[in-house]
Amino acid sequence: MSTKKWAIDPAHSEIQFKVKHLVISTVTGSFKEFTGEASTPEDTFEGGEIAITIKSESVNTNNGQRDGHLKSADFFDAENYPEITVKTTSIKQIDEDEYALTAEFTMKGVTKTIEFKGEYGGIAKDGYGNTKLGLEVTGRINRKDYGLNWNAVVEGGGLTVSEDVKLIGNLQFIQQQ
């Protein structure tokens, strides 16, 4: 069995988060700058590894004021913690298209083990002859576990920002020679 090496294709990948605002709606954000690589035994992720590095300064919620606040020490503290990293420690295939991923997630200097669900998108050649592989991953974190503690109480006692954050990665990898 040979190991295959892959690199994230940033033009066809996205990394997002979703968080409740005022407990009534969801705000979606993304990161515009990230890199990543994977190694797989053949064309399955079972027993493989994925490592992703995200530039916290590249956060984008389509609101400049909010993005500035997210980059501040109240949240990502991008000046002192410029990277968020995800490195798998285990990838297990559940069925043909579903995986369970365990990863070390590091943000703002804190590392915790989290679980992701993975949905295998398949493998194909693009119009340039490159072999591509797709994987969508979803998970959740509590932002306070990573020192992202800022919040404000609003009228009626609710919180401005939920502690629960959904993580979504739509990842397309290019096979490396």
C-alpha positions as a Markdown table, in Angstrom:
| # | Residue | x | y | z |
|---|---|---|---|---|
| 1 | Met | 0.0 | 0.0 | 0.0 |
| 2 | Ser | 1.5 | 3.4 | -1.0 |
| 3 | Thr | 0.8 | 6.7 | 0.7 |
| 4 | Lys | -0.5 | 9.5 | -1.4 |
| 5 | Lys | 0.3 | 13.2 | -0.6 |
| 6 | Trp | -2.3 | 15.9 | -1.1 |
| 7 | Ala | -2.3 | 19.7 | -0.8 |
| 8 | Ile | -5.4 | 21.9 | -0.2 |
| 9 | Asp | -6.6 | 23.7 | -3.3 |
| 10 | Pro | -7.5 | 27.1 | -1.8 |
| 11 | Ala | -9.4 | 28.2 | -5.0 |
| 12 | His | -11.9 | 25.3 | -4.4 |
| 13 | Ser | -12.0 | 25.1 | -0.6 |
| 14 | Glu | -13.5 | 27.1 | 2.2 |
| 15 | Ile | -13.3 | 27.2 | 5.9 |
| 16 | Gln | -16.3 | 28.7 | 7.8 |
| 17 | Phe | -17.8 | 29.1 | 11.2 |
| 18 | Lys | -21.3 | 29.8 | 12.3 |
| 19 | Val | -22.4 | 31.3 | 15.6 |
| 20 | Lys | -25.8 | 32.4 | 17.0 |
| 21 | His | -26.2 | 36.2 | 17.4 |
| 22 | Leu | -28.7 | 37.3 | 20.0 |
| 23 | Val | -29.9 | 33.7 | 20.0 |
| 24 | Ile | -32.3 | 34.5 | 17.1 |
| 25 | Ser | -30.1 | 34.3 | 14.0 |
| 26 | Thr | -26.8 | 32.8 | 12.8 |
| 27 | Val | -23.8 | 34.8 | 11.6 |
| 28 | Thr | -21.5 | 33.1 | 9.2 |
| 29 | Gly | -17.8 | 33.9 | 8.9 |
| 30 | Ser | -15.0 | 32.5 | 6.9 |
| 31 | Phe | -11.2 | 32.6 | 6.7 |
| 32 | Lys | -9.7 | 33.7 | 3.4 |
| 33 | Glu | -6.1 | 32.5 | 4.0 |
| 34 | Phe | -5.3 | 28.9 | 4.9 |
| 35 | Thr | -3.0 | 26.0 | 3.8 |
| 36 | Gly | -3.2 | 22.4 | 4.4 |
| 37 | Glu | -2.0 | 19.0 | 3.4 |
| 38 | Ala | -3.0 | 15.4 | 3.8 |
| 39 | Ser | -1.5 | 12.0 | 3.4 |
| 40 | Thr | -3.8 | 9.0 | 2.7 |
| 41 | Pro | -3.2 | 5.3 | 2.2 |
| 42 | Glu | -4.4 | 5.0 | -1.4 |
| 43 | Asp | -7.7 | 6.8 | -2.1 |
| 44 | Thr | -9.3 | 6.6 | 1.4 |
| 45 | Phe | -8.8 | 8.8 | 4.4 |
| 46 | Glu | -8.9 | 5.8 | 6.8 |
| 47 | Gly | -5.6 | 5.9 | 8.8 |
| 48 | Gly | -4.5 | 9.1 | 7.0 |
| 49 | Glu | -3.5 | 12.5 | 8.3 |
| 50 | Ile | -4.7 | 16.1 | 7.7 |
| 51 | Ala | -3.0 | 19.2 | 8.9 |
| 52 | Ile | -4.5 | 22.7 | 8.3 |
| 53 | Thr | -3.1 | 26.2 | 9.2 |
| 54 | Ile | -5.5 | 29.1 | 9.2 |
| 55 | Lys | -4.5 | 32.8 | 9.3 |
| 56 | Ser | -6.7 | 34.3 | 12.0 |
| 57 | Glu | -6.1 | 37.8 | 10.5 |
| 58 | Ser | -8.0 | 36.6 | 7.4 |
| 59 | Val | -11.4 | 36.3 | 9.1 |
| 60 | Asn | -14.3 | 37.7 | 7.1 |
| 61 | Thr | -17.9 | 38.1 | 8.1 |
| 62 | Asn | -18.8 | 40.7 | 5.5 |
| 63 | Asn | -18.8 | 43.4 | 8.2 |
| 64 | Gly | -15.5 | 45.4 | 8.6 |
| 65 | Gln | -16.3 | 46.6 | 12.2 |
| 66 | Arg | -17.2 | 43.0 | 13.3 |
| 67 | Asp | -14.1 | 41.6 | 11.6 |
| 68 | Gly | -11.9 | 44.2 | 13.4 |
| 69 | His | -13.5 | 43.1 | 16.7 |
| 70 | Leu | -12.9 | 39.4 | 15.9 |
| 71 | Lys | -9.2 | 40.1 | 15.2 |
| 72 | Ser | -8.8 | 41.9 | 18.5 |
| 73 | Ala | -7.8 | 40.5 | 21.9 |
| 74 | Asp | -11.5 | 40.0 | 22.8 |
| 75 | Phe | -11.6 | 37.1 | 20.3 |
| 76 | Phe | -8.8 | 35.7 | 18.0 |
| 77 | Asp | -6.0 | 38.2 | 19.2 |
| 78 | Ala | -4.6 | 37.9 | 15.6 |
| 79 | Glu | -1.6 | 40.0 | 16.4 |
| 80 | Asn | -0.3 | 37.6 | 19.1 |
| 81 | Tyr | -1.9 | 34.4 | 17.8 |
| 82 | Pro | -1.7 | 34.6 | 14.0 |
| 83 | Glu | -2.6 | 31.0 | 13.3 |
| 84 | Ile | -5.3 | 28.5 | 14.1 |
| 85 | Thr | -4.2 | 24.9 | 13.5 |
| 86 | Val | -6.0 | 21.6 | 13.1 |
| 87 | Lys | -4.1 | 18.3 | 13.0 |
| 88 | Thr | -5.8 | 15.0 | 12.9 |
| 89 | Thr | -4.8 | 12.3 | 15.4 |
| 90 | Ser | -7.2 | 9.7 | 14.0 |
| 91 | Ile | -9.3 | 9.2 | 10.9 |
| 92 | Lys | -11.8 | 6.3 | 10.8 |
| 93 | Gln | -14.1 | 5.3 | 8.0 |
| 94 | Ile | -17.6 | 4.8 | 9.2 |
| 95 | Asp | -19.2 | 3.8 | 5.9 |
| 96 | Glu | -18.5 | 4.4 | 2.2 |
| 97 | Asp | -18.7 | 8.2 | 2.4 |
| 98 | Glu | -18.6 | 9.0 | 6.1 |
| 99 | Tyr | -15.6 | 9.4 | 8.4 |
| 100 | Ala | -15.0 | 10.2 | 12.1 |
| 101 | Leu | -12.0 | 12.5 | 12.6 |
| 102 | Thr | -10.3 | 13.3 | 15.9 |
| 103 | Ala | -8.0 | 16.3 | 15.8 |
| 104 | Glu | -5.9 | 18.6 | 17.9 |
| 105 | Phe | -7.5 | 22.1 | 17.5 |
| 106 | Thr | -5.3 | 25.0 | 18.5 |
| 107 | Met | -6.6 | 28.6 | 18.8 |
| 108 | Lys | -5.3 | 31.5 | 20.8 |
| 109 | Gly | -2.6 | 29.3 | 22.3 |
| 110 | Val | -5.0 | 26.6 | 23.6 |
| 111 | Thr | -5.1 | 23.1 | 22.2 |
| 112 | Lys | -8.0 | 20.8 | 22.7 |
| 113 | Thr | -9.1 | 17.5 | 21.1 |
| 114 | Ile | -12.2 | 17.8 | 19.1 |
| 115 | Glu | -14.3 | 15.5 | 16.9 |
| 116 | Phe | -15.3 | 16.2 | 13.3 |
| 117 | Lys | -17.6 | 14.3 | 11.0 |
| 118 | Gly | -16.3 | 13.9 | 7.5 |
| 119 | Glu | -18.2 | 13.4 | 4.3 |
| 120 | Tyr | -16.1 | 12.0 | 1.5 |
| 121 | Gly | -17.0 | 13.8 | -1.8 |
| 122 | Gly | -15.0 | 11.5 | -4.1 |
| 123 | Ile | -12.0 | 11.6 | -6.4 |
| 124 | Ala | -11.8 | 13.0 | -9.9 |
| 125 | Lys | -9.4 | 14.4 | -12.5 |
| 126 | Asp | -9.9 | 18.1 | -13.4 |
| 127 | Gly | -9.5 | 19.6 | -16.9 |
| 128 | Tyr | -5.8 | 20.0 | -16.4 |
| 129 | Gly | -5.2 | 16.3 | -15.5 |
| 130 | Asn | -4.8 | 16.9 | -11.8 |
| 131 | Thr | -6.2 | 14.3 | -9.4 |
| 132 | Lys | -8.6 | 15.9 | -6.9 |
| 133 | Leu | -10.2 | 14.6 | -3.7 |
| 134 | Gly | -13.1 | 16.2 | -1.8 |
| 135 | Leu | -13.9 | 16.1 | 1.9 |
| 136 | Glu | -16.5 | 18.1 | 3.9 |
| 137 | Val | -15.8 | 18.3 | 7.7 |
| 138 | Thr | -18.1 | 19.6 | 10.4 |
| 139 | Gly | -17.5 | 20.0 | 14.1 |
| 140 | Arg | -18.3 | 22.2 | 17.1 |
| 141 | Ile | -16.3 | 24.0 | 19.7 |
| 142 | Asn | -17.1 | 26.1 | 22.8 |
| 143 | Arg | -15.3 | 29.4 | 22.1 |
| 144 | Lys | -14.7 | 30.0 | 25.8 |
| 145 | Asp | -12.5 | 26.8 | 26.0 |
| 146 | Tyr | -10.1 | 28.8 | 23.9 |
| 147 | Gly | -10.2 | 32.1 | 25.8 |
| 148 | Leu | -12.7 | 33.8 | 23.4 |
| 149 | Asn | -14.7 | 35.1 | 26.4 |
| 150 | Trp | -16.1 | 38.5 | 25.3 |
| 151 | Asn | -19.9 | 38.8 | 25.4 |
| 152 | Ala | -22.6 | 41.3 | 26.4 |
| 153 | Val | -25.9 | 40.7 | 28.0 |
| 154 | Val | -28.8 | 42.2 | 26.1 |
| 155 | Glu | -32.3 | 43.2 | 27.2 |
| 156 | Gly | -34.1 | 40.2 | 28.6 |
| 157 | Gly | -30.9 | 38.6 | 29.8 |
| 158 | Gly | -29.8 | 36.9 | 26.6 |
| 159 | Leu | -26.2 | 36.9 | 25.3 |
| 160 | Thr | -25.0 | 38.7 | 22.2 |
| 161 | Val | -22.8 | 35.8 | 21.0 |
| 162 | Ser | -23.4 | 32.1 | 21.6 |
| 163 | Glu | -20.6 | 30.1 | 23.1 |
| 164 | Asp | -21.3 | 27.2 | 20.7 |
| 165 | Val | -19.5 | 27.6 | 17.4 |
| 166 | Lys | -20.1 | 25.3 | 14.3 |
| 167 | Leu | -17.0 | 24.7 | 12.2 |
| 168 | Ile | -17.3 | 23.7 | 8.5 |
| 169 | Gly | -14.5 | 22.9 | 6.1 |
| 170 | Asn | -15.3 | 22.2 | 2.4 |
| 171 | Leu | -11.9 | 20.9 | 1.3 |
| 172 | Gln | -10.6 | 20.0 | -2.1 |
| 173 | Phe | -7.2 | 18.4 | -2.2 |
| 174 | Ile | -4.8 | 18.2 | -5.2 |
| 175 | Gln | -2.6 | 15.1 | -5.4 |
| 176 | Gln | 1.1 | 15.9 | -5.2 |
| 177 | Gln | 3.7 | 14.0 | -7.2 |
